[in-house]
Amino acid sequence: MSSPHGRGWRAAARLLAPAGALIIGLLATGAPAHAAPSAADLRKQISEKSDQLEKVVEQYNKLNTQLKQTRTEAAALERELGPLEVKADQAEGNVAQIAVTAYRTGSFSGLNALLDSAGDGKLLARLSALDQLATSQRAQIDEAHQAAGDRFEVKAALDARLQEQTTRFTAVETQRKGIERDLAKLKELRRKAGLVDEKSSTYTGSIPQYTGKAGIAVAFAYKQLGKPYVWAADGPSGYDCSGLTLAAWRAAGVSLYHQAATQWREVTHVSRSQLLPGDLVFYSGLGHVAIYVGSGKVIHAPTSGEVVKVASVDMMSPYGYGRVRL
């Protein structure tokens, strides 16, 4: 007959058995393993990262273009300031000389002329000369005031432009460093997916012929096929998306801003049925742009690691279509 103590140990063992098995199982298998992302997951991550990166690059392009404009305006103000400085200095010198002469000779004193013991004719002549001299003085003094005011106004505008330039430069540099970090992450994702950068090449195929400036823009785009995507670039050795459309229409003598969203505001919006070669097709919430080349095709600069290529106009869902204003 078993003792109560024996029955108690056997009951405890039965209760602990499942837990013990679980503990042994955990010790045997170790920490749960994380499955490596599938090729489809990696492609999705690459697509999302590319889309995010392109939007940031387009923001950078806008800031960088604004910085260039500010620098141009500041340089123009600086060129304008030089002659104003010379003119103001000369005017100040003239006024100083007037003061010195007046102090030494008293020749500008109307009282001296009136007290001079000359005849009436000579007195009138002196008064006339004195009046002319006084008028000349006032003109020179007024000129000095105007020159000083012009110099101050341009100098203040120049200082404001230089401050704006410094602010924009800081913003551009901060964004540039962020883009470089994002590019490194994108390249790592591509490496994990087994993707290698596409090799650049020179296009030697046929080019459809269209008339006018649109034909020039389309022909230019074809000649860029095979060139690498280079962020913030508008040629000649590489392009980002808005840099390519900018360069194509620049070849036709038309100026566009280096940013997809601003290009959208620069063009005349048309419907899909109105689409003609040379028109721009916008994607991804105005984060991407391509040039329509006819037959349902566009040419675009896709993303880092890829080259300029032909794609279907429906490679993504189009945001809208625009005709470049001539």
C-alpha positions as CSV (number, residue, x, y, z in Angstrom):
1,M,0.0,0.0,0.0
2,S,1.5,3.3,-1.0
3,S,1.9,6.1,1.4
4,P,0.1,9.4,1.1
5,H,3.4,11.0,0.4
6,G,4.0,8.7,-2.6
7,R,0.5,9.4,-4.0
8,G,1.3,13.2,-3.7
9,W,4.6,13.0,-5.6
10,R,2.9,11.0,-8.4
11,A,0.1,13.6,-8.7
12,A,2.6,16.5,-8.8
13,A,4.6,14.7,-11.5
14,R,1.5,14.3,-13.6
15,L,0.7,18.0,-13.3
16,L,4.3,19.1,-14.1
17,A,4.8,16.8,-17.0
18,P,3.2,19.1,-19.7
19,A,5.2,22.1,-18.5
20,G,8.4,20.1,-18.4
21,A,7.8,18.9,-22.0
22,L,7.3,22.5,-23.0
23,I,10.5,23.7,-21.3
24,I,12.4,20.9,-22.9
25,G,10.9,21.7,-26.3
26,L,12.0,25.4,-26.0
27,L,15.5,24.4,-24.9
28,A,15.7,22.1,-27.8
29,T,14.5,24.5,-30.5
30,G,16.1,27.7,-29.2
31,A,14.7,31.2,-29.9
32,P,12.1,31.2,-32.7
33,A,13.7,31.8,-36.1
34,H,12.8,34.7,-38.4
35,A,12.3,33.6,-42.0
36,A,14.3,35.5,-44.5
37,P,12.2,37.9,-46.6
38,S,11.0,36.4,-49.8
39,A,11.9,37.8,-53.2
40,A,8.4,39.2,-53.5
41,D,8.8,40.9,-50.1
42,L,12.1,42.4,-51.1
43,R,10.7,43.6,-54.4
44,K,7.9,45.3,-52.5
45,Q,10.4,46.9,-50.0
46,I,12.5,48.1,-52.9
47,S,9.5,49.6,-54.7
48,E,8.4,51.4,-51.5
49,K,11.9,52.7,-50.7
50,S,12.4,53.9,-54.3
51,D,9.1,55.7,-54.2
52,Q,9.9,57.4,-50.9
53,L,13.4,58.3,-52.1
54,E,12.1,59.8,-55.4
55,K,9.8,62.1,-53.5
56,V,12.7,63.3,-51.3
57,V,14.9,63.8,-54.3
58,E,12.3,65.9,-55.9
59,Q,12.1,68.0,-52.8
60,Y,15.8,68.4,-52.9
61,N,15.7,69.4,-56.5
62,K,13.2,72.2,-55.7
63,L,15.4,73.5,-52.8
64,N,18.5,73.2,-54.9
65,T,16.9,75.2,-57.8
66,Q,15.7,77.9,-55.4
67,L,19.3,78.1,-54.0
68,K,20.7,78.6,-57.4
69,Q,18.2,81.3,-58.1
70,T,19.0,83.0,-54.8
71,R,22.7,82.9,-55.6
72,T,22.1,84.4,-59.0
73,E,20.0,87.2,-57.6
74,A,22.6,87.9,-54.9
75,A,25.4,88.0,-57.5
76,A,23.4,90.5,-59.5
77,L,22.9,92.7,-56.4
78,E,26.6,92.5,-55.6
79,R,27.4,93.7,-59.2
80,E,24.9,96.5,-58.8
81,L,26.4,97.5,-55.4
82,G,29.9,98.1,-56.7
83,P,29.1,101.2,-58.9
84,L,26.7,102.5,-56.2
85,E,29.5,102.4,-53.7
86,V,31.8,104.4,-56.0
87,K,29.0,106.9,-56.7
88,A,28.2,107.3,-53.0
89,D,31.8,107.8,-52.1
90,Q,32.3,110.4,-54.8
91,A,29.2,112.3,-53.7
92,E,30.3,112.2,-50.1
93,G,33.7,113.6,-51.2
94,N,32.1,116.4,-53.1
95,V,30.0,117.4,-50.1
96,A,33.1,117.3,-47.9
97,Q,35.0,119.5,-50.3
98,I,32.1,122.0,-50.3
99,A,32.3,122.2,-46.5
100,V,36.1,122.6,-46.5
101,T,35.9,125.4,-49.0
102,A,33.2,127.2,-47.2
103,Y,35.1,127.1,-44.0
104,R,38.3,128.3,-45.4
105,T,37.1,131.1,-47.7
106,G,33.6,132.0,-46.5
107,S,32.8,132.3,-50.2
108,F,29.3,130.9,-49.7
109,S,28.3,133.6,-47.3
110,G,25.5,135.8,-48.7
111,L,26.4,138.4,-46.0
112,N,29.9,138.8,-47.3
113,A,28.6,139.5,-50.8
114,L,26.1,142.1,-49.6
115,L,28.7,144.0,-47.5
116,D,31.2,144.2,-50.3
117,S,31.8,147.8,-51.3
118,A,31.2,147.2,-55.0
119,G,28.9,149.0,-57.4
120,D,25.4,147.9,-58.0
121,G,26.3,146.0,-61.2
122,K,29.1,144.1,-59.6
123,L,26.9,143.4,-56.6
124,L,24.1,141.9,-58.8
125,A,26.6,139.8,-60.6
126,R,28.0,138.4,-57.4
127,L,24.5,137.7,-56.0
128,S,23.7,135.8,-59.3
129,A,26.9,133.8,-59.0
130,L,26.2,133.1,-55.4
131,D,22.7,131.9,-56.2
132,Q,24.1,129.5,-58.8
133,L,26.7,128.2,-56.4
134,A,24.1,127.6,-53.7
135,T,22.0,125.8,-56.3
136,S,25.0,123.6,-57.2
137,Q,25.6,122.9,-53.6
138,R,22.1,121.8,-53.0
139,A,22.2,119.5,-56.1
140,Q,25.4,117.9,-54.9
141,I,24.1,117.4,-51.4
142,D,20.9,116.0,-52.7
143,E,22.9,113.7,-55.0
144,A,24.9,112.5,-52.0
145,H,21.8,111.7,-50.0
146,Q,20.3,109.8,-53.0
147,A,23.5,107.8,-53.6
148,A,23.8,106.9,-49.9
149,G,20.1,105.8,-49.9
150,D,20.6,103.7,-53.1
151,R,23.6,102.1,-51.6
152,F,21.9,101.3,-48.3
153,E,18.8,99.8,-50.1
154,V,20.8,97.5,-52.4
155,K,23.1,96.5,-49.5
156,A,20.1,95.6,-47.3
157,A,18.6,93.5,-50.2
158,L,22.0,91.8,-50.7
159,D,22.3,91.0,-47.0
160,A,18.8,89.5,-47.0
161,R,19.6,87.4,-50.1
162,L,22.8,86.1,-48.6
163,Q,21.0,85.2,-45.4
164,E,18.3,83.4,-47.4
165,Q,21.1,81.6,-49.4
166,T,22.7,80.4,-46.1
167,T,19.4,79.1,-44.9
168,R,18.7,77.3,-48.2
169,F,22.2,75.9,-48.3
170,T,21.8,74.4,-44.8
171,A,18.5,72.8,-45.8
172,V,19.9,71.4,-49.0
173,E,22.9,69.9,-47.3
174,T,20.8,68.3,-44.6
175,Q,18.5,66.8,-47.2
176,R,21.5,65.7,-49.3
177,K,22.9,63.7,-46.5
178,G,19.6,62.1,-45.8
179,I,19.3,61.1,-49.4
180,E,22.7,59.5,-49.3
181,R,21.7,57.4,-46.3
182,D,18.4,56.4,-48.0
183,L,20.4,55.4,-51.2
184,A,22.6,53.2,-49.1
185,K,19.6,51.4,-47.6
186,L,18.1,51.0,-51.1
187,K,21.3,49.5,-52.4
188,E,21.4,47.0,-49.5
189,L,17.8,45.9,-50.3
190,R,18.7,45.4,-53.9
191,R,21.8,43.4,-52.9
192,K,19.7,41.1,-50.7
193,A,17.3,40.6,-53.6
194,G,20.2,39.6,-55.8
195,L,19.8,42.7,-58.0
196,V,22.8,44.3,-59.6
197,D,22.9,47.8,-61.0
198,E,21.9,47.9,-64.7
199,K,24.8,48.7,-67.0
200,S,24.7,51.9,-68.9
201,S,24.6,51.7,-72.7
202,T,24.3,53.9,-75.8
203,Y,21.0,53.7,-77.7
204,T,21.4,52.9,-81.4
205,G,17.9,52.0,-82.3
206,S,15.3,53.9,-84.4
207,I,13.8,57.1,-83.2
208,P,10.2,58.1,-84.2
209,Q,10.0,61.3,-86.1
210,Y,7.7,64.0,-84.9
211,T,7.5,67.6,-86.0
212,G,8.1,70.8,-84.0
213,K,9.7,71.2,-80.6
214,A,7.9,68.2,-79.2
215,G,9.7,66.1,-81.9
216,I,13.0,67.5,-80.7
217,A,12.2,66.7,-77.1
218,V,11.2,63.1,-77.9
219,A,14.3,62.6,-80.1
220,F,16.5,63.8,-77.3
221,A,14.8,61.5,-74.8
222,Y,15.5,58.5,-77.1
223,K,19.1,59.4,-77.3
224,Q,19.4,59.2,-73.5
225,L,18.2,55.6,-73.3
226,G,20.6,53.4,-71.4
227,K,22.1,56.3,-69.4
228,P,22.1,55.8,-65.6
229,Y,19.7,57.2,-63.1
230,V,21.6,59.9,-61.1
231,W,19.7,61.7,-58.4
232,A,19.4,65.5,-58.8
233,A,21.1,65.3,-62.2
234,D,19.8,66.8,-65.5
235,G,22.5,65.4,-67.8
236,P,24.4,64.8,-69.8
237,S,25.8,61.6,-68.3
238,G,22.8,60.7,-66.1
239,Y,19.4,61.9,-65.0
240,D,16.7,61.7,-62.4
241,C,13.1,61.8,-63.5
242,S,12.4,65.5,-63.7
243,G,16.0,66.1,-64.8
244,L,15.3,64.0,-67.9
245,T,12.1,65.8,-68.8
246,L,13.8,69.2,-68.1
247,A,16.7,68.3,-70.4
248,A,14.5,66.9,-73.2
249,W,12.5,70.2,-73.4
250,R,15.6,72.3,-72.9
251,A,17.0,70.7,-76.0
252,A,13.9,72.1,-77.8
253,G,14.5,75.6,-76.3
254,V,11.9,75.4,-73.5
255,S,12.7,75.9,-69.9
256,L,11.2,73.7,-67.1
257,Y,11.8,73.6,-63.4
258,H,13.8,70.7,-62.0
259,Q,10.9,69.2,-59.9
260,A,8.0,67.0,-61.0
261,A,5.4,68.9,-58.9
262,T,6.5,72.3,-60.2
263,Q,6.5,70.9,-63.8
264,W,2.9,69.9,-63.2
265,R,2.1,73.5,-62.5
266,E,4.0,74.7,-65.5
267,V,2.2,72.6,-68.1
268,T,-1.3,72.7,-69.5
269,H,-3.3,69.8,-68.2
270,V,-4.8,67.5,-70.8
271,S,-6.8,64.3,-70.8
272,R,-5.6,60.8,-71.6
273,S,-7.4,60.9,-75.0
274,Q,-5.5,64.2,-75.9
275,L,-2.1,62.8,-75.1
276,L,0.5,63.6,-77.8
277,P,4.3,62.8,-78.1
278,G,6.3,65.3,-76.0
279,D,3.6,65.6,-73.4
280,L,4.6,64.8,-69.8
281,V,3.0,62.0,-67.8
282,F,3.0,62.3,-64.0
283,Y,2.9,59.6,-61.4
284,S,3.1,58.8,-57.7
285,G,1.3,61.9,-56.3
286,L,3.6,64.1,-58.5
287,G,6.7,62.3,-57.2
288,H,7.6,61.0,-60.7
289,V,7.4,62.2,-64.3
290,A,8.1,60.8,-67.7
291,I,7.9,62.0,-71.3
292,Y,5.3,60.5,-73.6
293,V,6.8,59.2,-76.9
294,G,3.7,57.8,-78.7
295,S,2.2,54.4,-79.1
296,G,1.3,54.1,-75.4
297,K,5.0,54.4,-74.3
298,V,7.0,56.8,-72.1
299,I,10.7,57.3,-71.5
300,H,11.7,57.9,-67.9
301,A,14.6,57.7,-65.4
302,P,13.3,55.1,-62.9
303,T,15.4,54.9,-59.8
304,S,18.9,54.3,-58.4
305,G,20.5,51.2,-59.9
306,E,18.5,51.5,-63.1
307,V,18.9,53.3,-66.5
308,V,16.8,55.5,-68.6
309,K,14.3,53.2,-70.4
310,V,11.1,52.9,-72.4
311,A,8.0,51.8,-70.4
312,S,4.3,51.5,-70.8
313,V,2.4,54.7,-70.0
314,D,0.6,52.5,-67.5
315,M,3.7,51.3,-65.7
316,M,2.1,52.9,-62.7
317,S,-1.3,54.6,-62.3
318,P,-0.8,58.0,-63.9
319,Y,-1.6,61.0,-61.8
320,G,-2.2,63.2,-64.8
321,Y,-1.0,64.5,-68.2
322,G,0.5,67.8,-69.2
323,R,1.4,69.6,-72.4
324,V,4.4,71.9,-72.3
325,R,3.6,75.5,-73.0
326,L,5.6,76.9,-75.9
